[in-house]
């Protein structure tokens, strides 16, 4: 017995056959059947001539139809001449410093080939940004608009590809592959996690083989987070370009509204609905080029440091960490040394800077304890009297003087100060009025108390160990002073007895020498006398000490 689905399919086929026969019967004699002319060529993937209606339709948004051997799609082109500024940077400036971006390029299979290319490096970059129908990574998320930017000389070109329906996607992907072959290094913002995986999925869904893989991929979201995660409220591209590039978008469509506007276009077929989406995508691709100039200037040292200091010393510290992370150790040292000088010179500024202790840890990792100790001491001098001050500088200085300098007493003093500070902080917490809190809050408080108890136990152990070392060192000093040998002249008998004449009184002289020797032996330390107890007094005097 056939299933309901099979019966419905047979019924559908019979209806379709009936409709075909009716349409063939309606075709007048002498006319070509549908599909044998211009429309049939379009159905087989061939491009058709562009009609005047289509030109007028997409000219509203500054776009036009693109006819290729793979099919048709909508494209919008923009060209920016040398001297065009996006925010505080001229985009043509990248031509002189683009090679610095190689430090951000993770090595891949094609990186060496990209490096050997004869074209200037800024012309090998392809800036990519997509607008999709959703935020997921599944097969149902379609990039309906793909914007790319690339350099030709000092000109910056932007091309935005739009599909009017899913049937045009393969043509758009084939065109994108051509651009990737000409500009093999991708640059994006969160493109490693979102844009490029979505595009690769679409090649698979359309049964297209991506013959040209990117020679490298630079995702500007990663350095942006390294630099501005602690200083900006968000690392979204819109916030970064506003705060660090000086770009102000006016009447911009939110990226989250792009899918809604695209679905509205599909329902109304009005291209003007997508004008805001085109502008939004264009600004994103422009900001990618602006960020490329910004990062390249940071890497070649031509960035204006006064601008960086306007945003706070915390950003300078993050810049030094980022430079050290990507292998620019010399530049990182330059930034950190300048930052350290400012922190040590300005008391009021340093007292409120959160990067004081992290900078000391940076120097500690480098083995530069002189700079680290200076910063720890400055922190104690500025914040040591506050109940909220950190225990870190006390503990670090105690460890330094214990293990590096072997100054037990000084190390003990810092450890005791740390314990006293911990007790004062605990007393302040206990003095506060305890209010009923939720169960989650109780667990958090219990965890903090356990951590504080662990700190107290660790400090007590450190203090006990340092006290033992101090006492042992004191005893060693006392023993050394006790067994220090006296000068040899003091061990000789008095000169008066030494000058006695043996001929005048031989026996008296001998007895005097014996008495002098015995008195000298009595002044020799006890340990020395024990070693020489089996010898006569004269032999003991004649022996070297």
Buried (B, 14 or more C-beta within 10 A) or exposed (E): EEEEEEEEEEEEEEEEEEEEEEEEEEEEEEEEEEEEEEEEEBEEBBBBEEEEEBEEBBEEBBBBBBBBEBBBBBBBEBEBEEEBEBBBBBBBBBBBBBBBBBBBBEEBEBBEEBBEEEEBBBBBBBBBBBBBBEEEEEEEBBBBBBBBBBBEEBBBBBBBBBBBEEEBBBBBBBBBBEBBEEBBBBBBBBBBEBBBEBBEBBBEBBEBEBEBBBBBBBBBBBBBBBBBEBBBEEBBBBBBBBBBBEBEEEEEBEBEEBBBBBEBBEEEEEBEBBBBBBBBBBBBBBBBBBBBBBBBBBBBBEBEEEEBBEBBBBBBBBBBBBBBEBEBEEBBBBBBBBBBEBBBEEEEEBBEBEBBBBBBBBBBEBEBBEBBBBBBBBBBEBBEEEEEBBBBBBBBBBBBBBEEEEBBEBBBBBBBBBBEBBEBBBEEBEEEEEEEEEEEEEEEEEEEEEEBEEBBEBBEEBBEBBBEBBEEBEEEEEEEEEEEEEEEEEBEBEEEBEEBEEEEEEEEBEEBBBBBBEEBBEEBEEEBEEEBEEEEBEEBBEEEE
